[in-house]
Amino acid sequence: MIIDRLENAEAYVKLHPAFARAFAFLRRPDLTELALEKHPIDGGRLFAILSKAPGKVKTEALLEAHRSYIDIQYVIAGCDEMGYKPIITCEHLRTPYDDGMDILFFADPPESWIKFAAGSFAIFFPQDAHAPMAGTGEIHKAVVKVAVE
């Protein structure tokens, strides 16, 4: 897991060939006005999903993980408090892996919670279980999905 602010994103572009394009999308001047839907950047290999929803209480935010995609979760507005736990330490599978949706859920509680203010992002790799969308108030965010390769 990586945590930072968008103005520091350049430090991470060498970690994956698609990260430069992913962060370029997040820097779009019209990002706040884009429709709340899936936005293709490079077909199925790189795309963004924009959403806006009220934050959940922590007990409703389930740990999830992905195998085929890396998540770059960027908070546009509001405050998202995301849970984290290394997948290797997760012990209680809640929902088995769904290959079509590239997701599985755990019943474990996160081992830590981190508050992400607007302008912050987290990069979650396949080894990182994460519980997004916890918090109070409305959370407007973009999740860029980057194919692992």
GROMACS elastic network, one bead per residue, 0.5 to 0.9 nm:
[ bonds ]
;  ai    aj funct       b0    kb
    1    84     6  0.86150   500
    1    86     6  0.89480   500
    1   122     6  0.67554   500
    1   123     6  0.54316   500
    1   125     6  0.63446   500
    1   127     6  0.84640   500
    1   128     6  0.63277   500
    2   121     6  0.81074   500
    2   122     6  0.54207   500
    2   124     6  0.69335   500
    2   125     6  0.88375   500
    3   116     6  0.87493   500
    3   120     6  0.74557   500
    3   121     6  0.59135   500
    3   123     6  0.66309   500
    4     7     6  0.84300   500
    4     8     6  0.67274   500
    4     9     6  0.74161   500
    4   119     6  0.87458   500
    4   120     6  0.57449   500
    4   121     6  0.56233   500
    4   122     6  0.66143   500
    4   123     6  0.88099   500
    5     8     6  0.56238   500
    5     9     6  0.68347   500
    5    74     6  0.87722   500
    5   118     6  0.87908   500
    5   119     6  0.56781   500
    5   121     6  0.58041   500
    5   122     6  0.85721   500
    6     9     6  0.51033   500
    6    10     6  0.84040   500
    6    23     6  0.77644   500
    6    26     6  0.79983   500
    6    27     6  0.78636   500
    6    74     6  0.81251   500
    6   119     6  0.58450   500
    6   120     6  0.60160   500
    6   121     6  0.66374   500
    7    10     6  0.76214   500
    7   119     6  0.81574   500
    7   120     6  0.89223   500
    8    11     6  0.60464   500
    8    12     6  0.81105   500
    9    12     6  0.56358   500
    9    13     6  0.70068   500
    9    19     6  0.88956   500
    9    20     6  0.85857   500
    9    23     6  0.67921   500
    9   121     6  0.88836   500
   10    13     6  0.55023   500
   10    14     6  0.83011   500
   10    19     6  0.89563   500
   10    20     6  0.75830   500
   10    23     6  0.81136   500
   11    14     6  0.74557   500
   11    15     6  0.88325   500
   12    15     6  0.56157   500
   12    16     6  0.80007   500
   12    19     6  0.73169   500
   12    20     6  0.83334   500
   13    16     6  0.62451   500
   13    17     6  0.71939   500
   13    18     6  0.77085   500
   13    20     6  0.51019   500
   13    21     6  0.87370   500
   13    22     6  0.89779   500
   13    23     6  0.81379   500
   14    17     6  0.67588   500
   14    18     6  0.89944   500
   14    19     6  0.74702   500
   14    20     6  0.80596   500
   15    18     6  0.87995   500
   15    19     6  0.72734   500
   16    19     6  0.54358   500
   16    20     6  0.81379   500
   16   146     6  0.88253   500
   16   148     6  0.84553   500
   17    20     6  0.70466   500
   17    21     6  0.84545   500
   18    21     6  0.55399   500
   18    22     6  0.62621   500
   18    23     6  0.88510   500
   18    45     6  0.87576   500
   18    46     6  0.73954   500
   18   146     6  0.69024   500
   18   147     6  0.83829   500
   19    23     6  0.60905   500
   19    24     6  0.83931   500
   19   146     6  0.76850   500
   20    23     6  0.53747   500
   20    24     6  0.61173   500
   20    25     6  0.87481   500
   21    25     6  0.62587   500
   21    26     6  0.87922   500
   21    41     6  0.78917   500
   21    42     6  0.89432   500
   21    46     6  0.85496   500
   22    25     6  0.52800   500
   22    26     6  0.66035   500
   22    27     6  0.89653   500
   22    41     6  0.79138   500
   22    46     6  0.73995   500
   22    47     6  0.79923   500
   22    48     6  0.82229   500
   22    72     6  0.81450   500
   22   144     6  0.65160   500
   22   145     6  0.83746   500
   22   146     6  0.76960   500
   23    27     6  0.62896   500
   23    28     6  0.89180   500
   23    72     6  0.88147   500
   23   144     6  0.86955   500
   24    27     6  0.51152   500
   24    28     6  0.66256   500
   25    28     6  0.53976   500
   25    31     6  0.79685   500
   25    41     6  0.78998   500
   25    48     6  0.82845   500
   25   144     6  0.86514   500
   26    29     6  0.85755   500
   26    31     6  0.68407   500
   26    48     6  0.89335   500
   26    74     6  0.76926   500
   26   142     6  0.76635   500
   26   144     6  0.83810   500
   27    30     6  0.85522   500
   27    31     6  0.73177   500
   28    31     6  0.52721   500
   28    32     6  0.87098   500
   29    32     6  0.77717   500
   29    33     6  0.88944   500
   30    33     6  0.53902   500
   30    34     6  0.64792   500
   31    34     6  0.54059   500
   31    35     6  0.89007   500
   31    76     6  0.82175   500
   31   142     6  0.87732   500
   32    35     6  0.86133   500
   32    76     6  0.70766   500
   32    77     6  0.86520   500
   32   140     6  0.85159   500
   33    36     6  0.88552   500
   34    37     6  0.82966   500
   34    39     6  0.89325   500
   34    50     6  0.77647   500
   35    38     6  0.83383   500
   35    39     6  0.86029   500
   35    50     6  0.71465   500
   35    51     6  0.84877   500
   36    39     6  0.89085   500
   36    49     6  0.72256   500
   36    51     6  0.50446   500
   36    52     6  0.71036   500
   36   142     6  0.89863   500
   37    48     6  0.81873   500
   37    49     6  0.55666   500
   37    50     6  0.53885   500
   37    51     6  0.68600   500
   38    47     6  0.69582   500
   38    48     6  0.56713   500
   38    50     6  0.64961   500
   39    47     6  0.56309   500
   39    48     6  0.50632   500
   39    49     6  0.61429   500
   39    50     6  0.78293   500
   40    43     6  0.55266   500
   40    44     6  0.72571   500
   40    45     6  0.87459   500
   40    46     6  0.66946   500
   40    48     6  0.64551   500
   40    49     6  0.87309   500
   41    44     6  0.82974   500
   41    45     6  0.81321   500
   41    46     6  0.54488   500
   41    48     6  0.72338   500
   42    45     6  0.57269   500
   42    47     6  0.64622   500
   43    46     6  0.61601   500
   43    47     6  0.69037   500
   44    47     6  0.66283   500
   44   145     6  0.88513   500
   44   146     6  0.87913   500
   44   147     6  0.78711   500
   45    69     6  0.84427   500
   45   145     6  0.76935   500
   45   146     6  0.60982   500
   45   148     6  0.84950   500
   45   149     6  0.84122   500
   46    69     6  0.88596   500
   46   144     6  0.71225   500
   46   145     6  0.56449   500
   46   147     6  0.62882   500
   47   143     6  0.83805   500
   47   144     6  0.56699   500
   47   145     6  0.54341   500
   47   146     6  0.70091   500
   48   142     6  0.63761   500
   48   143     6  0.54611   500
   48   145     6  0.59849   500
   48   146     6  0.87859   500
   49   141     6  0.83224   500
   49   142     6  0.56287   500
   49   143     6  0.52217   500
   49   144     6  0.63806   500
   49   145     6  0.79009   500
   50   140     6  0.75881   500
   50   141     6  0.58421   500
   50   143     6  0.64569   500
   50   144     6  0.86110   500
   51   139     6  0.80044   500
   51   140     6  0.58089   500
   51   141     6  0.55734   500
   51   142     6  0.64427   500
   51   143     6  0.83088   500
   52    77     6  0.89440   500
   52   138     6  0.66938   500
   52   139     6  0.54984   500
   52   141     6  0.63853   500
   52   142     6  0.88834   500
   53    56     6  0.89537   500
   53   133     6  0.81295   500
   53   137     6  0.83222   500
   53   138     6  0.53692   500
   53   139     6  0.54754   500
   53   140     6  0.66976   500
   53   141     6  0.88805   500
   54   133     6  0.78587   500
   54   134     6  0.85553   500
   54   135     6  0.78916   500
   54   136     6  0.68457   500
   54   137     6  0.54238   500
   54   139     6  0.58705   500
   54   140     6  0.87314   500
   55    58     6  0.89769   500
   55    79     6  0.84197   500
   55    80     6  0.71568   500
   55    81     6  0.85176   500
   55   132     6  0.89147   500
   55   133     6  0.52287   500
   55   137     6  0.57892   500
   55   138     6  0.59798   500
   55   139     6  0.61880   500
   56    59     6  0.79781   500
   56    60     6  0.60670   500
   56    61     6  0.63057   500
   56   132     6  0.88279   500
   56   133     6  0.60289   500
   56   135     6  0.57137   500
   56   136     6  0.69908   500
   56   137     6  0.89240   500
   57    60     6  0.55534   500
   57    61     6  0.67444   500
   57   133     6  0.86399   500
   57   134     6  0.55997   500
   57   135     6  0.63004   500
   57   136     6  0.77302   500
   58    61     6  0.52160   500
   58    62     6  0.81564   500
   58    81     6  0.83969   500
   58    82     6  0.86750   500
   58    83     6  0.81588   500
   58   131     6  0.83849   500
   58   133     6  0.86358   500
   58   134     6  0.54576   500
   58   135     6  0.73854   500
   59    62     6  0.74001   500
   59   109     6  0.81156   500
   59   134     6  0.86929   500
   60   134     6  0.79142   500
   61    82     6  0.83375   500
   61    83     6  0.79505   500
   61   130     6  0.89578   500
   61   131     6  0.52784   500
   61   132     6  0.63288   500
   61   133     6  0.66744   500
   61   134     6  0.59768   500
   62    83     6  0.84647   500
   62   105     6  0.66322   500
   62   106     6  0.67071   500
   62   107     6  0.68611   500
   62   108     6  0.81586   500
   62   109     6  0.78443   500
   62   110     6  0.85092   500
   62   130     6  0.77015   500
   62   131     6  0.51215   500
   62   132     6  0.77289   500
   63    83     6  0.72044   500
   63    84     6  0.74345   500
   63    85     6  0.78844   500
   63   104     6  0.84452   500
   63   105     6  0.56590   500
   63   106     6  0.53075   500
   63   107     6  0.70152   500
   63   108     6  0.71306   500
   63   109     6  0.73159   500
   63   110     6  0.68716   500
   63   129     6  0.55890   500
   63   132     6  0.78571   500
   64   103     6  0.65559   500
   64   104     6  0.55736   500
   64   106     6  0.62885   500
   64   128     6  0.84820   500
   64   129     6  0.52702   500
   64   130     6  0.53682   500
   64   131     6  0.61301   500
   64   132     6  0.85162   500
   65    87     6  0.75444   500
   65    97     6  0.87457   500
   65   102     6  0.81537   500
   65   103     6  0.56840   500
   65   104     6  0.55778   500
   65   105     6  0.66096   500
   65   106     6  0.83600   500
   65   124     6  0.84664   500
   65   125     6  0.83529   500
   65   126     6  0.62830   500
   65   127     6  0.74911   500
   65   128     6  0.64676   500
   65   130     6  0.65509   500
   65   131     6  0.89076   500
   66    69     6  0.59980   500
   66    70     6  0.72250   500
   66    71     6  0.82911   500
   66    97     6  0.83028   500
   66   101     6  0.88481   500
   66   102     6  0.54112   500
   66   104     6  0.66989   500
   66   124     6  0.88449   500
   66   125     6  0.77484   500
   66   126     6  0.52836   500
   66   127     6  0.81763   500
   66   128     6  0.83517   500
   66   129     6  0.80846   500
   67    70     6  0.79041   500
   67    97     6  0.87618   500
   67    99     6  0.85566   500
   67   102     6  0.63018   500
   67   103     6  0.73542   500
   67   104     6  0.89095   500
   67   125     6  0.83045   500
   67   126     6  0.51093   500
   67   127     6  0.82243   500
   67   148     6  0.78586   500
   68    99     6  0.85948   500
   68   102     6  0.63043   500
   68   103     6  0.89024   500
   68   126     6  0.74833   500
   68   146     6  0.83431   500
   68   147     6  0.58694   500
   68   148     6  0.55345   500
   68   149     6  0.78475   500
   69   102     6  0.74822   500
   69   125     6  0.75755   500
   69   126     6  0.71214   500
   69   145     6  0.57376   500
   69   146     6  0.51579   500
   69   148     6  0.51411   500
   69   149     6  0.84599   500
   70   123     6  0.70502   500
   70   124     6  0.58117   500
   70   126     6  0.63749   500
   70   144     6  0.80794   500
   70   145     6  0.57725   500
   70   146     6  0.50148   500
   70   147     6  0.63324   500
   70   148     6  0.61266   500
   71   122     6  0.78061   500
   71   123     6  0.56327   500
   71   124     6  0.50877   500
   71   125     6  0.66831   500
   71   126     6  0.86328   500
   71   143     6  0.63147   500
   71   144     6  0.58187   500
   71   145     6  0.50335   500
   71   146     6  0.64791   500
   72   121     6  0.66379   500
   72   122     6  0.56941   500
   72   124     6  0.64515   500
   72   125     6  0.88589   500
   72   142     6  0.80423   500
   72   143     6  0.55448   500
   72   144     6  0.50173   500
   72   145     6  0.65677   500
   72   146     6  0.77607   500
   73   120     6  0.84302   500
   73   121     6  0.53615   500
   73   122     6  0.52677   500
   73   123     6  0.64189   500
   73   124     6  0.78866   500
   73   132     6  0.86435   500
   73   141     6  0.71431   500
   73   142     6  0.60243   500
   73   144     6  0.64789   500
   73   145     6  0.87175   500
   74   116     6  0.85412   500
   74   118     6  0.78407   500
   74   119     6  0.69536   500
   74   120     6  0.59100   500
   74   122     6  0.66731   500
   74   123     6  0.88001   500
   74   140     6  0.88378   500
   74   141     6  0.55993   500
   74   142     6  0.52262   500
   74   143     6  0.61649   500
   74   144     6  0.80232   500
   75    78     6  0.70642   500
   75    79     6  0.71075   500
   75    80     6  0.69323   500
   75   116     6  0.68648   500
   75   117     6  0.65490   500
   75   119     6  0.57949   500
   75   120     6  0.57622   500
   75   121     6  0.62998   500
   75   139     6  0.73504   500
   75   140     6  0.62523   500
   75   142     6  0.65602   500
   75   143     6  0.86674   500
   76    79     6  0.88480   500
   76   117     6  0.83497   500
   76   118     6  0.50725   500
   76   119     6  0.60405   500
   76   120     6  0.80593   500
   76   139     6  0.77749   500
   76   140     6  0.53303   500
   76   142     6  0.69747   500
   77    80     6  0.88636   500
   77   117     6  0.74084   500
   77   119     6  0.76942   500
   77   138     6  0.79258   500
   77   139     6  0.59537   500
   77   141     6  0.68272   500
   78   116     6  0.85374   500
   78   117     6  0.63868   500
   78   118     6  0.58577   500
   78   135     6  0.88433   500
   78   136     6  0.84483   500
   78   137     6  0.69317   500
   78   138     6  0.59880   500
   78   140     6  0.63486   500
   78   141     6  0.85048   500
   79   115     6  0.66500   500
   79   116     6  0.55051   500
   79   118     6  0.62921   500
   79   133     6  0.86831   500
   79   134     6  0.85297   500
   79   135     6  0.65737   500
   79   136     6  0.75338   500
   79   137     6  0.78403   500
   79   138     6  0.79877   500
   79   139     6  0.61749   500
   79   140     6  0.85485   500
   80   114     6  0.82751   500
   80   115     6  0.59338   500
   80   116     6  0.51400   500
   80   117     6  0.66520   500
   80   118     6  0.83795   500
   80   132     6  0.69330   500
   80   133     6  0.54344   500
   80   134     6  0.57482   500
   80   135     6  0.55848   500
   80   136     6  0.81487   500
   80   138     6  0.89738   500
   80   139     6  0.63590   500
   80   140     6  0.87682   500
   80   141     6  0.86453   500
   81   113     6  0.63020   500
   81   114     6  0.53747   500
   81   116     6  0.58392   500
   81   117     6  0.84879   500
   81   131     6  0.84505   500
   81   132     6  0.68048   500
   81   133     6  0.65076   500
   81   135     6  0.54197   500
   81   136     6  0.88809   500
   82   110     6  0.88573   500
   82   112     6  0.83662   500
   82   113     6  0.55393   500
   82   114     6  0.54123   500
   82   115     6  0.64570   500
   82   116     6  0.73994   500
   82   130     6  0.66663   500
   82   131     6  0.52986   500
   82   133     6  0.64630   500
   82   134     6  0.60922   500
   82   135     6  0.83607   500
   83   109     6  0.81781   500
   83   110     6  0.51219   500
   83   111     6  0.72320   500
   83   112     6  0.56639   500
   83   114     6  0.64131   500
   83   115     6  0.89397   500
   83   129     6  0.81720   500
   83   130     6  0.53417   500
   83   132     6  0.64956   500
   83   134     6  0.80451   500
   84   109     6  0.86817   500
   84   110     6  0.50608   500
   84   111     6  0.60446   500
   84   112     6  0.54514   500
   84   113     6  0.63300   500
   84   114     6  0.79113   500
   84   128     6  0.70527   500
   84   129     6  0.58104   500
   84   131     6  0.63917   500
   84   132     6  0.88571   500
   85    88     6  0.83987   500
   85    89     6  0.70965   500
   85    90     6  0.71739   500
   85   108     6  0.86936   500
   85   109     6  0.80748   500
   85   110     6  0.51655   500
   85   111     6  0.52876   500
   85   112     6  0.69018   500
   85   128     6  0.63918   500
   85   129     6  0.52731   500
   85   130     6  0.64983   500
   85   131     6  0.88225   500
   86    89     6  0.56184   500
   86    90     6  0.68993   500
   86   110     6  0.88682   500
   86   111     6  0.84991   500
   86   127     6  0.61301   500
   86   129     6  0.57067   500
   86   130     6  0.84510   500
   87    90     6  0.51511   500
   87    91     6  0.85786   500
   87   126     6  0.80831   500
   87   127     6  0.52601   500
   87   128     6  0.54693   500
   87   129     6  0.51912   500
   87   130     6  0.88718   500
   88    91     6  0.81483   500
   88   127     6  0.71299   500
   88   128     6  0.85254   500
   88   129     6  0.89362   500
   90    93     6  0.76635   500
   90   106     6  0.69935   500
   90   107     6  0.84054   500
   90   108     6  0.62159   500
   90   109     6  0.87420   500
   90   110     6  0.89628   500
   90   129     6  0.81033   500
   91   106     6  0.77441   500
   91   107     6  0.81563   500
   91   108     6  0.67169   500
   92   105     6  0.89146   500
   92   106     6  0.56252   500
   92   107     6  0.52910   500
   92   108     6  0.56850   500
   93    96     6  0.66686   500
   93   104     6  0.79479   500
   93   105     6  0.63025   500
   93   107     6  0.59468   500
   93   108     6  0.78115   500
   94   104     6  0.77760   500
   94   105     6  0.53236   500
   94   107     6  0.51048   500
   94   108     6  0.84753   500
   95    98     6  0.83049   500
   95   103     6  0.86956   500
   95   104     6  0.56029   500
   95   106     6  0.67253   500
   95   107     6  0.85237   500
   96   103     6  0.81567   500
   96   104     6  0.53786   500
   96   105     6  0.68912   500
   96   106     6  0.86436   500
   97   100     6  0.89943   500
   97   101     6  0.84105   500
   97   102     6  0.69434   500
   97   103     6  0.55577   500
   97   105     6  0.76040   500
   98   101     6  0.54416   500
   98   102     6  0.55555   500
   98   103     6  0.55121   500
   98   104     6  0.63225   500
   99   103     6  0.70462   500
   99   104     6  0.89156   500
  100   103     6  0.82464   500
  101   104     6  0.86982   500
  105   129     6  0.84774   500
  106   109     6  0.82030   500
  106   129     6  0.82229   500
  108   111     6  0.87613   500
  109   112     6  0.87143   500
  110   113     6  0.69850   500
  110   129     6  0.82014   500
  110   130     6  0.74982   500
  110   131     6  0.73411   500
  113   131     6  0.87457   500
  115   135     6  0.84617   500
  116   119     6  0.80767   500
  116   120     6  0.56424   500
  116   121     6  0.70944   500
  116   122     6  0.83371   500
  117   120     6  0.57449   500
  117   121     6  0.86659   500
  118   121     6  0.84946   500
  118   140     6  0.86488   500
  118   141     6  0.86302   500
  124   127     6  0.77566   500
  124   128     6  0.55370   500
  124   129     6  0.76521   500
  124   130     6  0.74370   500
  125   128     6  0.53950   500
  125   129     6  0.84107   500
  125   148     6  0.84964   500
  126   129     6  0.76285   500
  126   148     6  0.84046   500
  131   134     6  0.74904   500
  133   139     6  0.71845   500
  134   139     6  0.89252   500
  135   138     6  0.84037   500
  135   139     6  0.81068   500
  136   139     6  0.81678   500
  146   149     6  0.85764   500
